[in-house]
Amino acid sequence: MTGTPGETGGIERLRGHFLVVAAVFRRELATVLRTPGYGVLPVGLLALLGGVIAVGGGAATGFVPAVVDLLLVTEVVVPLVAFVLGYRALLVDAETGELAVIRTYPVAVAGYVAGVVLARVLAFLAVVVVPYAAIGGVVWATAAPDTTIFATHSGIDSPLLYVRFLGLLVPFGMAYLSLATAVSAVVSSRRAAVAVGVLAFVVAVLGSDLAILRALATGTAPSAIPGLLALTPNGAFRGLVFEGVIGVAFAPDGGFVDVGRAVGSLLVWTVSGVAVSTATLAYGDRLEVVIEAVRTRIVD
Amino acid sequence: MTDAVVAELTDVSRTYGGIAVLEGVSLAVRPGVTAVIGPNGSGKSTLLGILSGAVEPTDGRMRYVGPEAPRPIGYLPQRVPFREEFTARETLTFYTRLVAFDADGPEDRIGARGDAPDPEEALERVGLSDAGGKRVGALSGGMRRLLGIAQATVGDPPLVVLDEPASGLDPGMRERAFRTTADASGNGTAVVVSSHDLELVDEYADRVVVLDRGRVRAAGPRERLCSKHGVEDVSGLYRAVVAGDATETADGDEEEPTAVHVTGVSE
């Protein structure tokens, strides 16, 4: 080993934390792989997406038309899959009591949450990105000849635009997966997880757009819409797809959304979900004790 | 065997919904087997949860004062919580990985530990070598508890807390669970175990804590307590102390019970 004792200790400490995260990650991934229900998700998603592009006709036209066909469905299905994969992620160990056992080991709460979330992210990528990639393959095989041209400039359809779309699915899904994980950390039972998960899903998917409409109705300037749109995961994703995929082919000037704010928004949603999960697991018991103290005073 | 205190509870109380389940408990845990006995709802599981760190006390504090260790406290809850789709070996492998690397220890101990626990050895210690490939969901209740005891001792924690490791088992398995528990108390390890099986407590416990209505009624070395109360065994001690309705702190002071008896809350 090289380096000063302090440096070596720091690197070794980091390695130790990494190995603990890796152990939790492997266990969580194995759990996902052994849950038969999760195997149905990509098959169902592929069937749904195949049906959408078959009905919409986008597959026969090109990648960008296919993205246009898929966009609305994607805004509902991707959050739904993220919630299915994440709504019990941290609840399982808490519910069975295994979290209390894990806590007797030298495992940092942040490391435990990171291991669980990373495994679920990988599962999400397999469940969502693979069917979307398969649909891309279908478009490649069935669309008009000029879709094979690799280009990123306006007016030309290209597989690269579809790859961009696939790339945008990842931060969009991660924002919702992180939100679902936070739900799983906050609730104390499976039933509550379903109820809160459904509520969070509906509010996030529909509520955000309704809020923007309401803002317009109450006098917000239309020029503020690109900025407001970026604040919600759906708005940010939709804006980025228009800006980076659909708009590239049809509208060079863009202006659908504030790109920087949209990217930042998805990042903030993701980090916030993980932070809420970590804070809940780290300080939830202490908070419960504070509430108990207040309750006891009231009873007395 | 050293008699140094491994953990201390000082004036620990816990309420649920404003109702006291544990009240003003002070205890010193020493190496050897300490059995916590008491009626259902007396606060045994809550006491063990606080000792393990799984439950936060609403008042007072729990302090681990034993030797420095990567994993100071091992814990097995009343309900064995492992994931059913994993085999016994996979379950223990996961836990051994968590202590295989001491990332938060002092500077001179950071790194891979030379004595990283071997899951096979842990299985062998509780007599589950042949069942290592079985799924947890397919293990019998007794085997699950033995697996739980093996997990609780992974990394050789100086304090091992086992909540009713013999509950719901046939006599043979109960004996085996207690024998394994007693074996775990070697090398200066303090094992705190709750149980309703007073015969086994009589056979294996070095110290006894009698809980009733959330308070410690009697605590100390088993033989001394039996002699003090003029009884022959732990069953007699239980009858004398719990039926006697006198509250006694660890120091022997008499107190009136004030905690509300809530059957089932701590279970």
HADDOCK unambig.tbl for C-alpha pairs under 7 A between the chains (distance, minus, plus):
assign (segid A and resid 9 and name CA) (segid B and resid 107 and name CA) 6.20 0.50 0.50
assign (segid A and resid 9 and name CA) (segid B and resid 110 and name CA) 6.53 0.50 0.50
assign (segid A and resid 12 and name CA) (segid B and resid 110 and name CA) 6.51 0.50 0.50
assign (segid A and resid 12 and name CA) (segid B and resid 111 and name CA) 5.81 0.50 0.50
assign (segid A and resid 13 and name CA) (segid B and resid 103 and name CA) 4.62 0.50 0.50
assign (segid A and resid 13 and name CA) (segid B and resid 104 and name CA) 6.87 0.50 0.50
assign (segid A and resid 13 and name CA) (segid B and resid 110 and name CA) 6.43 0.50 0.50
assign (segid A and resid 16 and name CA) (segid B and resid 101 and name CA) 5.59 0.50 0.50
assign (segid A and resid 16 and name CA) (segid B and resid 102 and name CA) 6.48 0.50 0.50
assign (segid A and resid 16 and name CA) (segid B and resid 103 and name CA) 4.66 0.50 0.50
assign (segid A and resid 16 and name CA) (segid B and resid 111 and name CA) 6.93 0.50 0.50
assign (segid A and resid 17 and name CA) (segid B and resid 103 and name CA) 6.10 0.50 0.50
assign (segid A and resid 20 and name CA) (segid B and resid 98 and name CA) 5.74 0.50 0.50
assign (segid A and resid 23 and name CA) (segid B and resid 94 and name CA) 6.46 0.50 0.50
assign (segid A and resid 23 and name CA) (segid B and resid 97 and name CA) 6.47 0.50 0.50
assign (segid A and resid 96 and name CA) (segid B and resid 81 and name CA) 5.15 0.50 0.50
assign (segid A and resid 97 and name CA) (segid B and resid 81 and name CA) 5.56 0.50 0.50
assign (segid A and resid 98 and name CA) (segid B and resid 81 and name CA) 5.03 0.50 0.50
assign (segid A and resid 98 and name CA) (segid B and resid 82 and name CA) 6.32 0.50 0.50
assign (segid A and resid 100 and name CA) (segid B and resid 54 and name CA) 5.18 0.50 0.50
assign (segid A and resid 101 and name CA) (segid B and resid 75 and name CA) 5.93 0.50 0.50
assign (segid A and resid 101 and name CA) (segid B and resid 76 and name CA) 6.80 0.50 0.50
assign (segid A and resid 104 and name CA) (segid B and resid 71 and name CA) 6.60 0.50 0.50
assign (segid A and resid 104 and name CA) (segid B and resid 73 and name CA) 5.94 0.50 0.50
assign (segid A and resid 104 and name CA) (segid B and resid 74 and name CA) 6.08 0.50 0.50
assign (segid A and resid 104 and name CA) (segid B and resid 75 and name CA) 6.90 0.50 0.50
assign (segid A and resid 105 and name CA) (segid B and resid 71 and name CA) 5.48 0.50 0.50
assign (segid A and resid 105 and name CA) (segid B and resid 98 and name CA) 6.42 0.50 0.50
assign (segid A and resid 105 and name CA) (segid B and resid 99 and name CA) 6.61 0.50 0.50
assign (segid A and resid 106 and name CA) (segid B and resid 70 and name CA) 6.50 0.50 0.50
assign (segid A and resid 106 and name CA) (segid B and resid 71 and name CA) 6.19 0.50 0.50
assign (segid A and resid 106 and name CA) (segid B and resid 98 and name CA) 6.76 0.50 0.50
assign (segid A and resid 106 and name CA) (segid B and resid 99 and name CA) 6.60 0.50 0.50
assign (segid A and resid 107 and name CA) (segid B and resid 98 and name CA) 6.95 0.50 0.50
assign (segid A and resid 285 and name CA) (segid B and resid 56 and name CA) 6.40 0.50 0.50
assign (segid A and resid 286 and name CA) (segid B and resid 56 and name CA) 6.79 0.50 0.50
assign (segid A and resid 289 and name CA) (segid B and resid 56 and name CA) 6.88 0.50 0.50
assign (segid A and resid 289 and name CA) (segid B and resid 58 and name CA) 5.37 0.50 0.50
assign (segid A and resid 292 and name CA) (segid B and resid 15 and name CA) 6.76 0.50 0.50
assign (segid A and resid 292 and name CA) (segid B and resid 16 and name CA) 6.82 0.50 0.50
assign (segid A and resid 292 and name CA) (segid B and resid 17 and name CA) 6.56 0.50 0.50
assign (segid A and resid 292 and name CA) (segid B and resid 18 and name CA) 6.24 0.50 0.50
assign (segid A and resid 293 and name CA) (segid B and resid 58 and name CA) 6.66 0.50 0.50
assign (segid A and resid 295 and name CA) (segid B and resid 17 and name CA) 6.76 0.50 0.50
assign (segid A and resid 295 and name CA) (segid B and resid 18 and name CA) 5.37 0.50 0.50
assign (segid A and resid 296 and name CA) (segid B and resid 18 and name CA) 4.20 0.50 0.50
assign (segid A and resid 299 and name CA) (segid B and resid 18 and name CA) 6.10 0.50 0.50
